[in-house]
Amino acid sequence: MNSLPGENEILPVDEGNAASETQKLQSEMKALERRLTKIEKKAGEVRNLALDRAVQEMALELCSYMTPVDPVGLEFERVGRDFDGGYIMVRHEASSRIAYSLGINRDVSWDLAMAERGYKVFQYDHTIDRLPLTHPNFTFHRLGITGPSLVTDQLRSLDEQIISNSHADQRNMVLKMDIEGHEWEVFSEISESDLSRFTQILIECHSFGKMHKLFWYRKARQALRNLAKTHRVVHVHGNNNSPMIVLGGVAMPQTLELTWFRRDLCEFSACSRRFPTPLDQPNNPNYSDHCLGNFCFA
């Protein structure tokens, strides 16, 4: 994709007024995004997005970062409840016995399974007042997680919470994330050192129906690029609560569940599995699961 005018321009920032300048820049970016959204909406009325070649280029690039591989010598397991709430993980114990669970709602089945294995589980969700059940290994924060540039009183950054929890020296934690779109904010701004703290990262990635929208695409691309520096996708599953979509001739779920495993922990080989695997279950048992084949776009 070609760069936008001024995309690579470095704006001078007065360090004494950095917060004000950041807020001003965010406001300008939001205004630009609204204008571009209107243009894209009008363009969508005359373009066939399902067959558009430029959209195909965008879709294939994003999917290339999510092509799964096999972790040599390691097996998989399902952790958490049946249907929605369970996650496919590599059978690998994190020596820290620390897990972060971002996005709780009414389900702590994954958290409970990890806690019963001896993990200390640090939970974050600003949309609930309390957990549906408790465990001695649970530490709940009524806060949401987003990227550093979008923090508010209710939304904090992951790196800030890692420091607050005295985990800045940890390098073998586990991260589970279902935060309704804020995952793109988190991973587009995260540092490589913070990513390297986690052996496995389990993410529910939302809104792939927007991948033809330039602002969303650029943010998602940066997030996936960052993740791919330290981890590789080893499992993919489509959330069947919404139908498959076709953009640029590429059919894919609107929401994907991805398991990322850190690159330095094992060797990897070409994926031998087809998705869904026998360990997978449909999120909604009333609907058919999404058949993704080998999901190979590399």
C-alpha beads as a LAMMPS data file, in Angstrom:
LAMMPS data file: protein, C-alpha beads

298 atoms
297 bonds

1 atom types
1 bond types

-500.0 500.0 xlo xhi
-500.0 500.0 ylo yhi
-500.0 500.0 zlo zhi

Masses

1 110.0

Atoms # bond

1 1 1 0.000 0.000 0.000
2 1 1 1.211 3.535 -0.736
3 1 1 1.858 5.855 2.169
4 1 1 -0.552 8.661 2.959
5 1 1 0.767 12.211 2.472
6 1 1 2.655 13.162 5.594
7 1 1 2.530 9.612 6.932
8 1 1 6.226 9.475 7.778
9 1 1 6.558 13.088 8.869
10 1 1 7.889 13.501 12.432
11 1 1 6.041 16.235 14.281
12 1 1 8.013 18.305 16.806
13 1 1 6.566 17.932 20.310
14 1 1 7.195 20.266 23.226
15 1 1 8.141 17.878 26.048
16 1 1 6.681 20.291 28.599
17 1 1 3.293 20.026 26.934
18 1 1 3.432 16.459 25.583
19 1 1 0.024 15.382 26.907
20 1 1 -1.709 18.374 25.323
21 1 1 0.039 17.820 21.999
22 1 1 -0.868 14.118 22.048
23 1 1 -4.546 14.906 22.682
24 1 1 -4.517 17.454 19.872
25 1 1 -2.942 14.961 17.471
26 1 1 -5.468 12.272 18.456
27 1 1 -8.322 14.704 17.823
28 1 1 -6.940 15.582 14.390
29 1 1 -6.497 11.902 13.531
30 1 1 -10.074 11.138 14.590
31 1 1 -11.360 13.963 12.415
32 1 1 -9.324 12.682 9.462
33 1 1 -10.615 9.160 10.069
34 1 1 -14.231 10.394 10.047
35 1 1 -13.681 12.189 6.737
36 1 1 -11.989 9.157 5.214
37 1 1 -14.816 6.905 6.450
38 1 1 -17.335 9.048 4.588
39 1 1 -15.228 8.820 1.427
40 1 1 -14.885 5.040 1.811
41 1 1 -18.632 4.700 2.298
42 1 1 -19.315 6.530 -0.947
43 1 1 -16.612 4.523 -2.724
44 1 1 -18.159 1.312 -1.412
45 1 1 -21.382 2.146 -3.184
46 1 1 -19.639 1.911 -6.560
47 1 1 -16.893 -0.636 -5.769
48 1 1 -17.534 -4.330 -5.402
49 1 1 -15.570 -4.903 -2.207
50 1 1 -16.006 -8.668 -2.460
51 1 1 -13.981 -8.684 -5.687
52 1 1 -11.869 -5.530 -5.455
53 1 1 -8.190 -6.186 -6.247
54 1 1 -6.853 -3.513 -3.899
55 1 1 -8.907 -4.982 -1.067
56 1 1 -7.526 -8.420 -1.928
57 1 1 -3.990 -7.100 -1.515
58 1 1 -4.880 -5.761 1.928
59 1 1 -6.617 -8.993 2.975
60 1 1 -3.791 -11.242 1.823
61 1 1 -1.162 -9.197 3.631
62 1 1 -3.057 -9.345 6.927
63 1 1 -3.713 -13.066 6.536
64 1 1 -0.049 -13.757 5.775
65 1 1 0.848 -12.773 9.358
66 1 1 -1.763 -15.224 10.679
67 1 1 -0.789 -18.320 8.678
68 1 1 -0.423 -21.075 11.321
69 1 1 2.600 -23.322 11.784
70 1 1 3.212 -26.447 13.875
71 1 1 5.362 -26.199 17.046
72 1 1 7.728 -29.136 16.611
73 1 1 7.536 -31.692 19.410
74 1 1 4.681 -29.991 21.272
75 1 1 0.998 -30.872 21.587
76 1 1 -2.185 -28.850 22.004
77 1 1 -4.889 -28.815 24.649
78 1 1 -8.219 -27.100 25.184
79 1 1 -8.388 -24.946 28.323
80 1 1 -11.690 -23.565 29.600
81 1 1 -15.320 -24.493 29.116
82 1 1 -17.042 -26.019 26.110
83 1 1 -18.054 -23.767 23.231
84 1 1 -17.433 -20.026 23.756
85 1 1 -14.842 -19.406 26.488
86 1 1 -12.451 -22.283 25.810
87 1 1 -9.042 -21.665 24.210
88 1 1 -6.640 -23.935 22.343
89 1 1 -3.176 -23.697 23.881
90 1 1 0.198 -25.304 23.365
91 1 1 0.824 -27.786 26.192
92 1 1 3.671 -25.804 27.748
93 1 1 4.023 -24.612 31.326
94 1 1 5.107 -21.025 31.933
95 1 1 7.695 -21.066 34.707
96 1 1 6.406 -17.833 36.255
97 1 1 2.955 -19.328 36.914
98 1 1 1.499 -15.911 36.077
99 1 1 -1.362 -15.340 33.637
100 1 1 -3.133 -12.183 32.478
101 1 1 -6.814 -12.445 31.511
102 1 1 -8.077 -9.333 29.724
103 1 1 -11.836 -9.268 29.199
104 1 1 -13.981 -11.343 31.552
105 1 1 -17.692 -10.575 31.142
106 1 1 -19.525 -13.572 32.674
107 1 1 -16.943 -16.292 31.984
108 1 1 -13.908 -17.217 34.079
109 1 1 -13.608 -20.851 32.959
110 1 1 -10.168 -20.303 31.395
111 1 1 -9.056 -18.307 34.427
112 1 1 -10.290 -21.010 36.796
113 1 1 -8.517 -23.781 34.869
114 1 1 -5.266 -21.813 34.983
115 1 1 -5.709 -20.961 38.670
116 1 1 -6.246 -24.615 39.526
117 1 1 -2.919 -25.367 37.831
118 1 1 -1.241 -22.978 40.249
119 1 1 -1.189 -19.818 38.105
120 1 1 -1.776 -16.403 39.650
121 1 1 -4.371 -14.875 37.314
122 1 1 -4.539 -11.086 36.948
123 1 1 -7.934 -10.153 35.510
124 1 1 -9.108 -6.935 33.880
125 1 1 -12.581 -5.833 32.822
126 1 1 -14.140 -2.394 33.258
127 1 1 -17.610 -3.544 32.157
128 1 1 -18.389 -5.650 35.245
129 1 1 -18.510 -4.788 38.956
130 1 1 -17.367 -8.181 40.204
131 1 1 -16.358 -11.642 39.011
132 1 1 -19.018 -14.334 38.525
133 1 1 -17.004 -16.471 40.967
134 1 1 -13.760 -16.116 42.864
135 1 1 -10.610 -18.141 43.517
136 1 1 -7.664 -17.504 45.857
137 1 1 -5.390 -17.148 42.816
138 1 1 -7.568 -14.455 41.188
139 1 1 -6.674 -10.754 41.333
140 1 1 -9.435 -8.703 39.703
141 1 1 -9.089 -5.105 38.486
142 1 1 -12.159 -3.157 37.381
143 1 1 -10.187 -1.630 34.540
144 1 1 -10.134 -2.138 30.791
145 1 1 -6.968 -2.447 28.719
146 1 1 -6.170 -0.423 25.601
147 1 1 -3.175 1.137 23.869
148 1 1 -1.019 3.715 25.701
149 1 1 -2.324 6.588 23.557
150 1 1 -5.965 5.958 24.535
151 1 1 -5.746 5.567 28.314
152 1 1 -8.525 7.034 30.457
153 1 1 -9.652 6.609 34.061
154 1 1 -11.270 3.292 33.078
155 1 1 -8.886 2.146 30.348
156 1 1 -5.226 1.569 31.156
157 1 1 -2.272 0.255 29.161
158 1 1 -0.904 -3.266 29.511
159 1 1 2.684 -2.141 30.090
160 1 1 1.533 0.149 32.897
161 1 1 -0.275 -2.719 34.632
162 1 1 2.693 -5.065 34.257
163 1 1 4.810 -2.531 36.150
164 1 1 2.049 -1.922 38.704
165 1 1 1.856 -5.668 39.413
166 1 1 5.664 -5.875 39.896
167 1 1 6.037 -8.127 36.833
168 1 1 8.571 -6.001 34.969
169 1 1 11.237 -8.692 35.402
170 1 1 9.024 -11.577 34.222
171 1 1 9.698 -13.294 30.884
172 1 1 7.458 -16.382 31.081
173 1 1 3.849 -15.300 31.551
174 1 1 0.676 -16.208 29.621
175 1 1 -1.734 -13.677 28.120
176 1 1 -5.399 -14.219 27.202
177 1 1 -7.263 -11.328 25.597
178 1 1 -10.865 -10.727 24.509
179 1 1 -11.349 -6.964 24.721
180 1 1 -13.758 -6.260 21.872
181 1 1 -11.507 -4.477 19.404
182 1 1 -9.028 -2.833 21.764
183 1 1 -6.571 -5.625 20.929
184 1 1 -5.563 -3.644 17.840
185 1 1 -4.777 -0.595 19.987
186 1 1 -2.751 -2.705 22.418
187 1 1 -0.617 -4.575 19.905
188 1 1 -0.118 -1.726 17.420
189 1 1 1.632 0.231 20.174
190 1 1 3.243 -2.524 22.270
191 1 1 7.008 -2.865 22.590
192 1 1 8.945 -5.957 21.591
193 1 1 10.218 -6.325 25.154
194 1 1 6.670 -6.397 26.545
195 1 1 5.586 -8.972 23.967
196 1 1 8.563 -11.136 24.896
197 1 1 7.264 -11.408 28.462
198 1 1 4.628 -13.906 27.294
199 1 1 5.216 -17.495 26.206
200 1 1 1.717 -17.738 24.736
201 1 1 -0.744 -15.066 23.667
202 1 1 -4.372 -16.061 23.106
203 1 1 -6.357 -13.367 21.331
204 1 1 -9.868 -13.001 20.017
205 1 1 -9.333 -10.628 17.097
206 1 1 -12.382 -8.644 15.998
207 1 1 -13.697 -6.638 13.060
208 1 1 -12.060 -8.233 10.007
209 1 1 -15.059 -6.952 8.069
210 1 1 -13.325 -3.565 8.285
211 1 1 -10.060 -4.617 6.687
212 1 1 -10.836 -2.618 3.518
213 1 1 -10.941 0.558 5.645
214 1 1 -7.553 2.234 5.517
215 1 1 -7.272 3.405 9.137
216 1 1 -8.378 0.039 10.540
217 1 1 -6.160 -1.853 8.100
218 1 1 -3.054 0.150 8.974
219 1 1 -3.592 -0.345 12.711
220 1 1 -4.252 -4.085 12.344
221 1 1 -1.230 -4.500 10.073
222 1 1 1.038 -2.815 12.611
223 1 1 -0.385 -4.941 15.423
224 1 1 0.162 -8.189 13.509
225 1 1 3.653 -7.121 12.448
226 1 1 4.563 -6.453 16.066
227 1 1 3.231 -9.813 17.213
228 1 1 5.040 -11.641 14.407
229 1 1 8.411 -10.273 15.555
230 1 1 8.366 -12.357 18.722
231 1 1 5.656 -15.007 18.198
232 1 1 4.141 -17.235 15.523
233 1 1 0.525 -18.261 15.078
234 1 1 0.117 -21.948 15.933
235 1 1 -3.671 -22.207 16.005
236 1 1 -6.570 -20.390 14.363
237 1 1 -10.320 -20.708 14.870
238 1 1 -13.204 -18.715 13.460
239 1 1 -15.845 -17.411 15.855
240 1 1 -19.126 -18.600 14.328
241 1 1 -21.362 -16.057 16.059
242 1 1 -21.100 -14.064 12.824
243 1 1 -21.030 -15.308 9.210
244 1 1 -17.978 -15.558 7.002
245 1 1 -17.315 -12.564 4.780
246 1 1 -15.658 -12.179 1.383
247 1 1 -13.444 -9.151 0.764
248 1 1 -11.211 -9.006 -2.276
249 1 1 -12.046 -12.622 -3.087
250 1 1 -10.768 -13.767 0.332
251 1 1 -13.273 -15.578 2.558
252 1 1 -12.672 -15.399 6.289
253 1 1 -14.481 -15.060 9.624
254 1 1 -15.206 -11.603 10.961
255 1 1 -13.684 -12.660 14.301
256 1 1 -10.677 -14.963 14.664
257 1 1 -9.284 -16.698 17.728
258 1 1 -5.496 -16.895 17.433
259 1 1 -2.907 -18.697 19.547
260 1 1 0.574 -17.178 19.292
261 1 1 3.630 -19.064 20.636
262 1 1 6.970 -17.391 21.276
263 1 1 9.570 -17.979 18.576
264 1 1 12.474 -18.867 20.862
265 1 1 10.688 -21.731 22.646
266 1 1 10.762 -24.358 19.882
267 1 1 11.293 -25.061 16.194
268 1 1 8.370 -24.660 13.801
269 1 1 7.329 -26.560 10.684
270 1 1 4.680 -26.127 7.990
271 1 1 1.216 -26.657 9.387
272 1 1 -0.111 -30.207 9.012
273 1 1 -3.555 -29.488 10.484
274 1 1 -6.845 -28.341 9.037
275 1 1 -9.110 -26.014 10.973
276 1 1 -11.246 -26.558 12.929
277 1 1 -9.318 -29.362 14.611
278 1 1 -10.838 -32.068 16.851
279 1 1 -10.030 -29.872 19.869
280 1 1 -12.066 -26.958 18.530
281 1 1 -15.726 -26.336 19.275
282 1 1 -18.126 -23.830 17.716
283 1 1 -18.578 -20.719 19.847
284 1 1 -22.301 -21.003 19.192
285 1 1 -23.406 -24.664 19.230
286 1 1 -26.555 -23.760 17.280
287 1 1 -24.517 -22.801 14.214
288 1 1 -22.037 -24.697 12.066
289 1 1 -18.355 -24.065 12.764
290 1 1 -16.320 -22.141 10.177
291 1 1 -14.225 -24.411 7.920
292 1 1 -10.901 -22.659 7.322
293 1 1 -8.869 -25.464 5.739
294 1 1 -5.161 -24.958 6.422
295 1 1 -5.574 -21.142 6.433
296 1 1 -2.296 -20.827 4.551
297 1 1 -1.557 -17.405 3.039
298 1 1 2.250 -17.388 3.343

Bonds

1 1 1 2
2 1 2 3
3 1 3 4
4 1 4 5
5 1 5 6
6 1 6 7
7 1 7 8
8 1 8 9
9 1 9 10
10 1 10 11
11 1 11 12
12 1 12 13
13 1 13 14
14 1 14 15
15 1 15 16
16 1 16 17
17 1 17 18
18 1 18 19
19 1 19 20
20 1 20 21
21 1 21 22
22 1 22 23
23 1 23 24
24 1 24 25
25 1 25 26
26 1 26 27
27 1 27 28
28 1 28 29
29 1 29 30
30 1 30 31
31 1 31 32
32 1 32 33
33 1 33 34
34 1 34 35
35 1 35 36
36 1 36 37
37 1 37 38
38 1 38 39
39 1 39 40
40 1 40 41
41 1 41 42
42 1 42 43
43 1 43 44
44 1 44 45
45 1 45 46
46 1 46 47
47 1 47 48
48 1 48 49
49 1 49 50
50 1 50 51
51 1 51 52
52 1 52 53
53 1 53 54
54 1 54 55
55 1 55 56
56 1 56 57
57 1 57 58
58 1 58 59
59 1 59 60
60 1 60 61
61 1 61 62
62 1 62 63
63 1 63 64
64 1 64 65
65 1 65 66
66 1 66 67
67 1 67 68
68 1 68 69
69 1 69 70
70 1 70 71
71 1 71 72
72 1 72 73
73 1 73 74
74 1 74 75
75 1 75 76
76 1 76 77
77 1 77 78
78 1 78 79
79 1 79 80
80 1 80 81
81 1 81 82
82 1 82 83
83 1 83 84
84 1 84 85
85 1 85 86
86 1 86 87
87 1 87 88
88 1 88 89
89 1 89 90
90 1 90 91
91 1 91 92
92 1 92 93
93 1 93 94
94 1 94 95
95 1 95 96
96 1 96 97
97 1 97 98
98 1 98 99
99 1 99 100
100 1 100 101
101 1 101 102
102 1 102 103
103 1 103 104
104 1 104 105
105 1 105 106
106 1 106 107
107 1 107 108
108 1 108 109
109 1 109 110
110 1 110 111
111 1 111 112
112 1 112 113
113 1 113 114
114 1 114 115
115 1 115 116
116 1 116 117
117 1 117 118
118 1 118 119
119 1 119 120
120 1 120 121
121 1 121 122
122 1 122 123
123 1 123 124
124 1 124 125
125 1 125 126
126 1 126 127
127 1 127 128
128 1 128 129
129 1 129 130
130 1 130 131
131 1 131 132
132 1 132 133
133 1 133 134
134 1 134 135
135 1 135 136
136 1 136 137
137 1 137 138
138 1 138 139
139 1 139 140
140 1 140 141
141 1 141 142
142 1 142 143
143 1 143 144
144 1 144 145
145 1 145 146
146 1 146 147
147 1 147 148
148 1 148 149
149 1 149 150
150 1 150 151
151 1 151 152
152 1 152 153
153 1 153 154
154 1 154 155
155 1 155 156
156 1 156 157
157 1 157 158
158 1 158 159
159 1 159 160
160 1 160 161
161 1 161 162
162 1 162 163
163 1 163 164
164 1 164 165
165 1 165 166
166 1 166 167
167 1 167 168
168 1 168 169
169 1 169 170
170 1 170 171
171 1 171 172
172 1 172 173
173 1 173 174
174 1 174 175
175 1 175 176
176 1 176 177
177 1 177 178
178 1 178 179
179 1 179 180
180 1 180 181
181 1 181 182
182 1 182 183
183 1 183 184
184 1 184 185
185 1 185 186
186 1 186 187
187 1 187 188
188 1 188 189
189 1 189 190
190 1 190 191
191 1 191 192
192 1 192 193
193 1 193 194
194 1 194 195
195 1 195 196
196 1 196 197
197 1 197 198
198 1 198 199
199 1 199 200
200 1 200 201
201 1 201 202
202 1 202 203
203 1 203 204
204 1 204 205
205 1 205 206
206 1 206 207
207 1 207 208
208 1 208 209
209 1 209 210
210 1 210 211
211 1 211 212
212 1 212 213
213 1 213 214
214 1 214 215
215 1 215 216
216 1 216 217
217 1 217 218
218 1 218 219
219 1 219 220
220 1 220 221
221 1 221 222
222 1 222 223
223 1 223 224
224 1 224 225
225 1 225 226
226 1 226 227
227 1 227 228
228 1 228 229
229 1 229 230
230 1 230 231
231 1 231 232
232 1 232 233
233 1 233 234
234 1 234 235
235 1 235 236
236 1 236 237
237 1 237 238
238 1 238 239
239 1 239 240
240 1 240 241
241 1 241 242
242 1 242 243
243 1 243 244
244 1 244 245
245 1 245 246
246 1 246 247
247 1 247 248
248 1 248 249
249 1 249 250
250 1 250 251
251 1 251 252
252 1 252 253
253 1 253 254
254 1 254 255
255 1 255 256
256 1 256 257
257 1 257 258
258 1 258 259
259 1 259 260
260 1 260 261
261 1 261 262
262 1 262 263
263 1 263 264
264 1 264 265
265 1 265 266
266 1 266 267
267 1 267 268
268 1 268 269
269 1 269 270
270 1 270 271
271 1 271 272
272 1 272 273
273 1 273 274
274 1 274 275
275 1 275 276
276 1 276 277
277 1 277 278
278 1 278 279
279 1 279 280
280 1 280 281
281 1 281 282
282 1 282 283
283 1 283 284
284 1 284 285
285 1 285 286
286 1 286 287
287 1 287 288
288 1 288 289
289 1 289 290
290 1 290 291
291 1 291 292
292 1 292 293
293 1 293 294
294 1 294 295
295 1 295 296
296 1 296 297
297 1 297 298
